């Protein structure tokens, strides 16, 4: 998955040296005009198993609706 980010966001993320950032180019952005944007493609890692150790929250799961028995 790719996430489009602005140049300002890219400048902040570069301080961490752990993100894979790729220039997308100049694109029209609604309400902003033309902007230089980048793709955030994920985490940099020499070892693919390292990416799994980053403290990202687990994916959200759907919970069943409450019933009168739950109240």
Helices and strands as residue ranges (DSSP letters): E 3-6, H 7-13, G 14-16, E 19-29, E 33-43, G 48-53
